Amino acid sequence: MKAGPDTKRTRPYCISLLSRTMAEPSAGLTDHATYEAFLDSQVAPIDLFYLEDEDVARQLVELGYRGNGEAVKREDFLARKAAAEAQRNAKAVTDPKPLTCSHPDVAKTPLVAALAEREQANRDGKLATIIYVRLRNARGQEVSGYVDYSQRLLFEDMTPFFIGTRALLPKHTDLSFYNWETQTSLVTASENFEIVTDAYQGLVFKSKLDRKMINVDPKKQPGDYTNRVKIEDPAYIQVVLYDHTVRQKP
């Protein structure tokens, strides 16, 4: 009896199915964003040619008949992906990014030295430093403001500051900004601090990390777990650091 077209098409594929099992290594499971993407990576063009059904091809991979011959269920895929992600996160902790202040050409100025001393603690979240700076900008205008040091470290490359090619200027996006010539005044909450205006205390910053208040009025105490440190630097009219030690949650 002469074989029909369906028999001709299926027989060589069955032979191929058996011969390719365990023959082709699969790509790393964690290289794929979804379980379906992993299954698709194990489906060869010849599979779709003979099967003419993507879902059936995926089922063959899931059962271990295609790819590397290993039956990988959705739960196994998700578990392995989560484990790989945890391993990557652990490596990031054990291999931290080098400190910006470790640059070989770091400047030897009072403010650079003070912030270099505090960089690691601010990156680790153990310390939250607010920097008050007052200086003249490139136009000769006197500007001042309060800067969330941890936020600057997180979102900005501070290498130019640490090597002495750029001053630490307050920006419109910092906790506060004031231009003494144009009278421009702005306040903005940051990643670590909320803005609190009080008729009695004036401008106060509230830590989002432990809810403590930081009072920047020089005539008053700065608050619990906060130290006020003045820095004398000839490049600036005035510099004051408010070092808030973040209380760790029990």
C-alpha positions as CSV (number, residue, x, y, z in Angstrom):
1,M,0.0,0.0,0.0
2,K,1.4,3.3,-1.0
3,A,2.0,5.7,1.8
4,G,0.0,8.9,1.8
5,P,1.5,12.4,2.1
6,D,0.9,12.6,5.9
7,T,2.8,9.3,6.4
8,K,5.8,10.5,4.4
9,R,5.8,13.7,6.4
10,T,5.5,12.1,9.8
11,R,7.8,9.1,9.6
12,P,11.1,11.0,9.1
13,Y,10.1,13.4,11.9
14,C,9.6,10.6,14.3
15,I,13.1,9.3,13.5
16,S,14.4,12.8,14.0
17,L,12.5,13.2,17.3
18,L,14.2,10.1,18.7
19,S,17.7,10.9,17.4
20,R,17.7,14.5,18.7
21,T,16.6,13.7,22.2
22,M,19.4,14.6,24.6
23,A,21.5,15.6,21.6
24,E,21.3,19.4,21.8
25,P,22.2,21.4,24.9
26,S,19.7,24.1,25.8
27,A,20.5,27.7,26.5
28,G,20.6,28.7,30.2
29,L,17.2,28.7,31.7
30,T,17.7,32.1,33.3
31,D,18.6,33.8,30.0
32,H,14.9,33.8,29.2
33,A,12.4,36.3,30.6
34,T,9.4,33.9,30.6
35,Y,8.8,30.2,30.6
36,E,7.2,30.4,27.2
37,A,10.3,32.1,25.8
38,F,12.4,29.2,27.2
39,L,10.2,26.6,25.5
40,D,10.3,28.5,22.2
41,S,14.1,28.6,22.3
42,Q,14.1,24.8,22.3
43,V,11.8,24.5,19.3
44,A,13.6,24.1,15.9
45,P,12.2,25.3,12.6
46,I,11.8,21.6,11.5
47,D,9.6,21.0,14.6
48,L,7.1,23.7,13.4
49,F,7.4,22.5,9.9
50,Y,6.2,19.0,10.8
51,L,3.9,19.8,13.7
52,E,2.4,22.9,12.3
53,D,1.4,23.8,15.8
54,E,3.4,26.0,18.2
55,D,1.5,24.8,21.3
56,V,2.2,21.2,20.5
57,A,5.9,22.0,19.9
58,R,6.1,23.6,23.3
59,Q,4.4,20.6,25.0
60,L,7.1,18.3,23.5
61,V,9.8,20.5,25.0
62,E,8.0,20.6,28.3
63,L,7.8,16.7,28.3
64,G,11.5,16.5,27.5
65,Y,11.2,15.3,23.9
66,R,12.9,18.3,22.3
67,G,15.8,20.5,23.3
68,N,18.2,18.9,25.8
69,G,15.8,16.1,26.7
70,E,15.2,17.5,30.3
71,A,11.6,17.9,31.3
72,V,11.4,21.4,32.8
73,K,8.1,22.3,34.3
74,R,7.0,25.9,34.8
75,E,7.5,25.6,38.6
76,D,11.1,24.4,38.1
77,F,11.8,27.2,35.6
78,L,10.5,29.9,38.0
79,A,12.4,28.4,41.0
80,R,15.7,28.3,39.0
81,K,15.2,31.9,37.8
82,A,14.5,33.1,41.3
83,A,17.6,31.3,42.6
84,A,19.8,32.8,39.9
85,E,18.4,36.3,40.6
86,A,19.2,35.9,44.3
87,Q,22.7,34.8,43.4
88,R,23.2,37.9,41.3
89,N,22.0,40.1,44.1
90,A,24.3,38.4,46.6
91,K,27.2,39.0,44.3
92,A,26.3,42.6,43.9
93,V,26.5,42.9,47.7
94,T,29.8,41.1,48.0
95,D,31.3,42.9,45.1
96,P,30.2,46.5,45.7
97,K,30.9,49.3,43.3
98,P,34.2,51.1,44.0
99,L,33.7,54.3,45.9
100,T,33.9,57.5,43.8
101,C,36.3,59.0,46.4
102,S,38.8,56.2,45.7
103,H,39.7,57.9,42.4
104,P,43.5,58.2,42.1
105,D,43.2,61.9,41.3
106,V,40.9,62.8,44.2
107,A,41.3,66.5,45.2
108,K,42.7,67.4,48.6
109,T,40.2,70.0,49.7
110,P,38.3,70.3,52.9
111,L,34.8,69.5,51.5
112,V,36.0,66.7,49.3
113,A,37.8,65.1,52.3
114,A,34.7,65.5,54.4
115,L,32.4,63.9,51.9
116,A,34.9,61.2,51.0
117,E,34.9,60.2,54.7
118,R,31.0,59.9,54.6
119,E,30.6,58.3,51.1
120,Q,30.5,54.6,52.2
121,A,28.1,55.2,55.1
122,N,25.7,57.2,52.8
123,R,25.8,54.5,50.1
124,D,25.1,51.8,52.7
125,G,22.1,53.7,54.2
126,K,23.7,53.9,57.6
127,L,24.1,57.7,57.3
128,A,22.0,60.3,55.6
129,T,23.9,63.5,55.1
130,I,22.4,66.8,54.2
131,I,24.8,69.3,52.7
132,Y,24.2,73.0,53.0
133,V,26.4,74.9,50.4
134,R,26.6,78.6,49.6
135,L,28.8,79.8,46.8
136,R,28.9,81.7,43.5
137,N,27.9,80.0,40.3
138,A,29.6,80.5,36.8
139,R,27.6,83.7,36.3
140,G,28.9,85.2,39.6
141,Q,25.5,84.8,41.2
142,E,25.4,83.8,44.9
143,V,23.4,80.6,45.3
144,S,22.7,78.3,48.2
145,G,20.8,75.1,49.0
146,Y,20.4,71.9,50.9
147,V,21.6,68.8,49.1
148,D,20.7,65.2,49.8
149,Y,24.1,63.6,49.6
150,S,22.9,60.0,49.3
151,Q,20.6,60.9,46.4
152,R,23.4,62.7,44.6
153,L,25.6,59.6,45.0
154,L,22.8,57.4,43.7
155,F,21.8,59.4,40.6
156,E,24.8,61.5,39.6
157,D,28.4,60.7,38.8
158,M,30.3,62.8,41.3
159,T,33.7,62.1,39.9
160,P,34.2,65.7,38.6
161,F,33.5,67.0,42.2
162,F,35.9,64.5,43.8
163,I,38.8,65.2,41.4
164,G,38.3,69.0,41.8
165,T,37.1,69.9,38.3
166,R,33.6,70.9,39.4
167,A,32.2,72.6,42.5
168,L,29.2,71.2,44.4
169,L,26.4,73.5,43.2
170,P,22.9,73.2,44.5
171,K,20.3,72.5,41.8
172,H,16.6,73.2,41.4
173,T,15.9,69.6,42.1
174,D,17.7,69.5,45.4
175,L,16.0,69.7,48.8
176,S,16.2,73.5,48.5
177,F,17.6,76.0,46.1
178,Y,17.9,79.8,46.5
179,N,19.4,82.4,44.1
180,W,20.2,85.5,46.1
181,E,20.3,87.7,43.0
182,T,17.1,86.6,41.3
183,Q,15.3,85.6,44.5
184,T,14.4,82.2,43.0
185,S,13.4,79.9,45.8
186,L,12.5,76.2,45.5
187,V,12.0,73.2,47.8
188,T,11.7,69.6,46.7
189,A,11.4,66.3,48.6
190,S,14.1,63.8,47.9
191,E,14.5,60.0,48.1
192,N,15.4,60.3,51.8
193,F,13.7,63.4,53.1
194,E,10.4,65.1,53.2
195,I,10.0,68.9,53.4
196,V,8.3,70.3,56.5
197,T,7.6,74.0,57.0
198,D,6.8,75.0,60.5
199,A,5.8,78.5,61.6
200,Y,7.9,78.1,64.8
201,Q,10.8,75.9,63.6
202,G,11.1,77.1,60.0
203,L,12.5,74.7,57.4
204,V,12.7,71.2,58.8
205,F,13.6,67.9,57.0
206,K,11.9,64.7,58.0
207,S,13.8,61.5,57.4
208,K,11.8,58.9,55.3
209,L,14.0,56.2,56.7
210,D,13.3,56.6,60.4
211,R,10.8,59.5,60.6
212,K,13.2,61.7,62.6
213,M,13.2,65.5,62.2
214,I,16.4,67.3,61.1
215,N,16.3,71.0,62.1
216,V,18.7,73.2,60.1
217,D,18.3,76.3,62.1
218,P,21.8,77.1,63.5
219,K,20.3,78.5,66.7
220,K,18.5,75.2,67.5
221,Q,19.5,71.7,68.1
222,P,19.6,69.7,64.8
223,G,17.6,66.8,66.3
224,D,17.9,63.2,67.5
225,Y,20.8,61.2,66.0
226,T,21.9,64.2,63.9
227,N,25.2,66.2,64.2
228,R,25.9,69.6,62.7
229,V,29.4,70.0,61.3
230,K,30.8,73.2,59.8
231,I,33.4,72.9,57.0
232,E,35.8,75.7,56.2
233,D,36.6,75.5,52.5
234,P,37.9,78.6,50.5
235,A,36.0,77.6,47.4
236,Y,32.7,78.1,49.2
237,I,31.1,80.9,51.1
238,Q,29.6,78.5,53.6
239,V,29.3,74.8,54.1
240,V,27.5,72.9,56.8
241,L,26.9,69.1,57.0
242,Y,24.0,67.5,58.8
243,D,24.9,63.9,59.5
244,H,21.8,61.9,60.4
245,T,22.6,58.4,61.7
246,V,19.7,56.3,60.5
247,R,18.1,54.1,63.2
248,Q,18.0,50.5,62.0
249,K,14.6,48.8,62.3
250,P,14.6,46.0,64.9
